Amino acid sequence: MQRLAAYIAQAPKKRLAPAVAEKTKHHVLDTIAAMVSGSRLLPGKKAIAFIRTRGGAKEAGVAATGIVTNAENAALANGMLAHADETDDSHAPSLTHPGCGIVAAALAMAEREGASGDAFLRAVALGYDIGCRLTMALDAYQFREDGHSTHSFGPMFGAAAAAGALARLNERQVRHCLSYTAQQASGISCWMRDEEHIEKAFDFGGLPARNGVAAATMVAHGFTGVEDAFSGERSFFVAYGRKPEPERLVAGLGETYEIMNTNIKRWSVGSPIQAPLDALDALMREHRVTADDIEQIIVRVAHQGANTTDNRAMPDICMQHLCAVMLIDGTVSFKAAHDEKRMRDPRVRAVRQRVELRGDDELTRAMPSRQGIVELVLRNGTTLRHHMKAVRGTAENPMTRAEVDAKAYDLIAPVFGNRRARRLCDAVWALDEMANIAKLRTLLKEE
């Protein structure tokens, strides 16, 4: 706890290495773009409508609206917007989507505190370090097997660390902030049964962001608490985890930055679908095949990925549907991935019926690497196969600045228009030169 609290308290004073600062911008832009596009989806609309009723001191804005409310409300709404669908980033070893909770919390707190863009970036990188390490210290896969939601627990501590740094909490206050976060830490993995993604948006983004900001603001206001919630009797690690490894919370801090190990999605769809779409894209480009050439499509992913994407009712998390769209369109745009009408399109349905999804033991053992194998049986009897091991956008095969920019611009432009989308993207790339993060509010505000 001494090492952890000291690191969080000192983080605002430590410059990020250029490569880390650059990667942090990638994730900030990717998450902000998810907020903007998410504002037009059902979970985003529900979050915005709810926050409109809440009032609150005017501390921070809600993306793609004119709402200015208190930091907790803004964090809740922006967190839900960021995970209104499957567009946002993911960190495989910790089984978390860090950005939706951590960036939302840091943005709200930075606005509240009038922080600079550089301070905001440092806080975001810090949040990824703490949030991802938290569930890794619990053994993320066992933690999930026991019914807990890694997606709520990890980002909540990351959000608290980021918000605490922006509130300039000292080392003792950081200890109390972590204790208030531990008291609020919650989440069970039945979110998998949420058919409309509304509760899931709250569980992944809104809950962690709101609770992290709440912990930091209460302590900044003078609340005191337990000095070390992570050790001793009845502590956090006694309550959670089969065989926790608390030392993983501080292992490599300042040397290994978890934001460098976080994935950005090339496609705005569920994580298990990324590899099959990449594999299909590669096969179509290399062999110039189309949907009309194919007799059968066999898709293999890890068992859990197959379970969560098998013939789902929502287009952006349905493996068979999205593979059919890829074969027909030659790509999967954000619009296509969210077009429920196309799920009833006769041509799409005809191709979809040729897609067979299988859980694979080998690919399950390869986790947390999300790999996929696609086999195409052509009408002429030829079989084509591609094993996608390093999905584009993962830490092993990262997207370039230009690719991240293009994805973000395509998400933002339909909501804000081309000109303002370009201005917003450019502003994020220049965040380290921004004196007050509140400047972003004008670019994120609905006109």
N, C-alpha and C positions, 0 to 999 in steps of 0.2 A: 504493500500500500504506500509506503514511503516513496519508493521509486516511481510508482504510477502517478501519485498525486503531484510529485515534483515535476514530472515530465509534462503533465497537463497544464500546470500553473506556468511553466516556463515556455510552453509552445508558442505563445503569441510573440515572444521576443526572438525566436529562431527562424531565420530565413530558410525557405525550402530550396533544395538543390534545383537547378534549372529544369532537369528532366521531370522531377516530381511536380513542380509548379505547372509545367506544361500539361502533364497528365491530369492534374487536378482541374485545369480549365476544361479539358475534354469532358470530364464527368459532370462538371457544373453545367456546361452548355447542354449536354445530353439530358440532364435532369430537368433543366428549365424548359427545354423543348417538349419534354414529356408532360410538364405541367400545362403548357399552353395547349397542346393537342388534347390533353386529358380534360381540359375545361369544357370540351364539347361532347364528352362521353357521359353516359349515365352516372357513374360514380362521382365524376367531377361536378356534374350539375346538381346532384344531391348535396355534395359538400358545400358548394357555393350557396345554395338555397338555405341550408342550415345556418351557415355563418352569417348570412344577411340578417338573421333573427337575433343574433347574439350581442350586438352592440360592442362595447369595449373601448378602452383608450386607443387613440389613433397612433399606433406604434409601427405597424407593418402592413404591407399590402398583400392582397390575394391575387395571384397571377390571372391575367386575362379578364379582370373585373375592375370596377372602380372602388371596391371595398378596401377600406383601411381600418384595421381593428387592432386588438392587442396581440402581442407576439404569440401567445399560446393559440389563439384562434387562427391566426395566419398560418402558423406551423401545421396545425391540424388540417386546414383546407388545402394548403399547398402540398402536403404529404399525400393526401388522397388524390389530388390532381395528378401528381407524379406517378402514382401507381393505379391510375384509372384503367389501365390495360397492361400489356406486357412490353412496353417500350423501354422501360428504365433499365439501369445497369444491374449486374449481379456479381457476387463474389462466391465462387464455387466452394472453396474449402470451408467457409463459415456458414454456408447455406443461408445467405442473406442477400437482400437487394438493398445495398447501403444507401444509395443516393436519395431515394424517395423520402426516407426519414431524416438523414443527416443533412443533406443540402437544404431541405425545407426548414429544418430547425435553425441552421446557421444563417440562412437568408433572413428569417424573421428576427433573429437576435441581432444580426448585424445592422439591420434597419433600426431596430429599437435603440441600439447603442451608438448609431452614427459612425459605424466602423468603416475603415477603408477597404477597398477591394483586396488589397494584399493581406490584411488581417483576416478577411473572410476566407480567402484561399487557404491560409494556414490552418484556420479552424476546421475547414472541410477535410483537409488531409489528416488532421488529428482525429477527427471523428471516425474516419475509415479505419485508422490504426486501432483505436480502442474498440469500436463496435465489432469489427471482424475478429479481433483477438478474443473477445468475450465469449462468443459461441464456440470458437476453436478450443478454448480452455475447458469448455463443458463437454467436448467431443460432440460436435454438431450432429453427426448421424445418429449416435445413440440418443442424444437429447431429443431429436425428432421422433425416433422410434418410441420413446416414452410418452409421446403425445404433446410435447411442448412445441411452441412455434419459434424456431430460430429467427424467423423473419421479424418477429416483434422484439425479442430479447436483445439481440446484438445491436441493431440500429438504435434502440432506445438509449443504450449506454454511449453509443457513438454520438447521438444527438445531444446528450447531456454534456459530454466532453467538449463538443464544439461550442455549445451555448455557454458553458462555463468559462471557456477560454475567452470568448467575446465579451463576457461580463467581467473579465479580468479578475476572476476569483483567485485568492491566494491559496497556498498549499493546504491549509487547514480547511478552508471553505470548499475546496475540491473534494476533500474527504467527505464532508457533509453532503455535497451535491451527489456523489456516488451513492451515498446511503439513501437519500431520498429517491434516487433512481431505482435502487434495489427494491425499495418498498413498493414502487409502482410497476416493477417488471412483471409482465404477465403475457399470456398468449398461449392458446392451444391450437394444434394443427388441424382442427376440423374446418379451418378456412377452406380446405380443399373441396368442401361440399357447397361452397357459395356459388350459386349459378349465375348471379348477376354482377359479381365482382365488387359489389359495394362494400360489404364487410371486409373483403380481402384488401381493398384499397385502404381501409381504416387500419386493419391489422398490420399491414406492411409499411405504410407511410404515415397516416394520420396519428395513430396511437403513439408510435415511437417519437415522432417529432414533437407532438404536444407535451408528452410526459417529460422528455428531455429538457425542453424549454421551461416547463413548470419547475423542475428540480433546480435549474440554474437560477431562475428569477427569484424563487423563494429564498434560496441561500444568499443571493445578492442583496435581498431585502433585510437580511439579518437572522433568518432561521438558522438554528444550530441543530446538530444531530449526532449520530453515532460516528466515532472517529474512524472505525475500520469495519465496514460491513462485509468485508471479504474474508475475514479470518476470525477464529475464536468460536465459542459455542453459539449455536443458533444463527450462524452467519449464512451469507448467500450461498457459498459453495457447500455448506452442510445441507441446505434445503434443496439444492438442485444438482443434478449430475450424478451418474453412477460412480465414476472414478475421475473426478475433475482434476485438472492440472492448472491451478491458479497461476503458477509461474509463467505460463504462456501469455499472460496479460502484459508482461514486461519484456518478454524475450525479443530481442532485436529492435526495441524501440529506438528510433533515431537512426537506424541502419536499414531496416527493412520496412518500406512504406507499403502498406496493404493496398493503397489506391493503385499502385503499380501492378498488383495482382488481381485487379478487378476488371470484369469484362463489360464491354459496351456491345449492345446487340446491333448487328447489321440489319436484321429484320425485326419489325415491330410485332413480334409474336412470342409465344411462350418459349422459355429456354430450351426444353427438350426438342423443339422443332427447328432450332437454328442449324444444327449439323445436317439433318436431312435436306433442308433447303439449300445449304451450301453444296452438298453432294449432287443434288439435282441440277443446280446451276452449272456445276463443273461438267457433268455428263452432257448436258444440253449444248454447252459451248464447244466441248471437244468433239462430240459425235454428230452435232447438228440434228438431233432428234426432236420431234414434237409429240404432242399428246396423241396424234393420229397414228404414229408409228408404234405405239406401245400396247402390248397385250396385257401385261401385269406389272405392277410396281410393288416390290417387297421392301419395306422400311424396317430397319432394326435399330432400336435404341435401348438404353438401360430399362430395366423392368419398371422402375418408378416413373420414368418419363413416359413409357407406353401407357401406364395406368392413368396418368393425369391428362393425356392428350387424345385418348382413344374415343373417336366419334363424339366429341363434346358438342354441346349446343351453341357455344360461342365461337364465332369464326376464328378469332385470333389465338385460340388454344386448341383447335381441332386439327390434328395431324393429317388425316385423310383429306380434309377439305383444302388445306393450304398446299399440300403437295399437288392436288388437282389444279389449283389456281396457278401455281408455279409452272406447271406443264402447259397450261393454256396461254398464260400471259407472257411467259418467259422471265417473269420477276414477280415479287409480291410487294406491292406498294402498301403504305399505311391505309389508304382508302380501301384497297381490295381486302386487306386483312380484317377490316371492320365492317364490311358490307354484308349484312345479314341476308339481304335479298339474294345474293349470289349463292347462298347455301341451298336455295330452291331452284337455281338455274339448271335446266335439263342437261346442258352440256357439261357443267361442272359436276353434277351428280353422276353422270355417266362415267366420267374419268375417275371420280372418287370411288366408285364401286370396284375399280381395278386395283385400288391401293390396299395392301395387306400390311398391317402393323404388328410387329412381333417384339416382345421383350427378349433381351439377349443377355445370357449369363456373362459372356466375356466383356460386353460393354458395361454391365453393372459393376464388374470388378474394376473397370477402368475409372469409375467415379472417384473424385469429383470432376474428372475430365469428361465433358459432355460430348461424347462421340456418336457418330451415326453411320450406318451402312445402308446404301440404297442399291438395289438390284433392279434393272429394267429388263424385262423379257419382251423383245420386239416381235412384231407380227411375222417377220421373216425367220424367226427362230434364234436369232442372236441374243445373247445375254450380256449386258453391260453392268459393271459393278464399280462403286466408288466408296471407299472407307474414308470418311472425313474425321481426322484426328484432332486437328487444330482449327477450330471454327474461327472465321474472320471476326475480329473484334475481341477475341480472348487475349489474355496476357501472353500466350504463346504466339499469337498471330494478330497483333494489335492493328486497329484502324489508324490511318493517318489523320492529321489535322484536317486535311481537305475532305476526307470521307466523313468524319464526324460533323464537320461544318455542313456538308451536303445533306446528311440525314436530318440535322437540326433545322436547317432552312426549310426543307420539305415538310417538316412537321409544323413549323411556325407560320409559314406564308399563307396557308389557307385560312388561318384565324386572323392574322394581323396585316396581311398584304405583303407584297414582295419588298417594298421599300423599307418598312419598319422591321420586317424579318431580318433583312440585311444589317440594319443598324443594331439590332439586338445581338445578333451573332458577333458582329465586330466589337461591340462593347464588352462582351464576355471575354473575347480573346485579349482585350486590353485591360482586364480587371486589375492587374497589379499596378496600373497607373491611375486608378480611380480613387479620388480622395474620400468620397463618401458613397457607400453602396446604395444610398437612397436614390442615386441617379438612375439605377436600374428600374426603380418603381415607375418612372415616367414611361419607360420603354415597355414595361410589362402591363401597363394599365390599359384597360379597354377604352377605345375612343368612341 
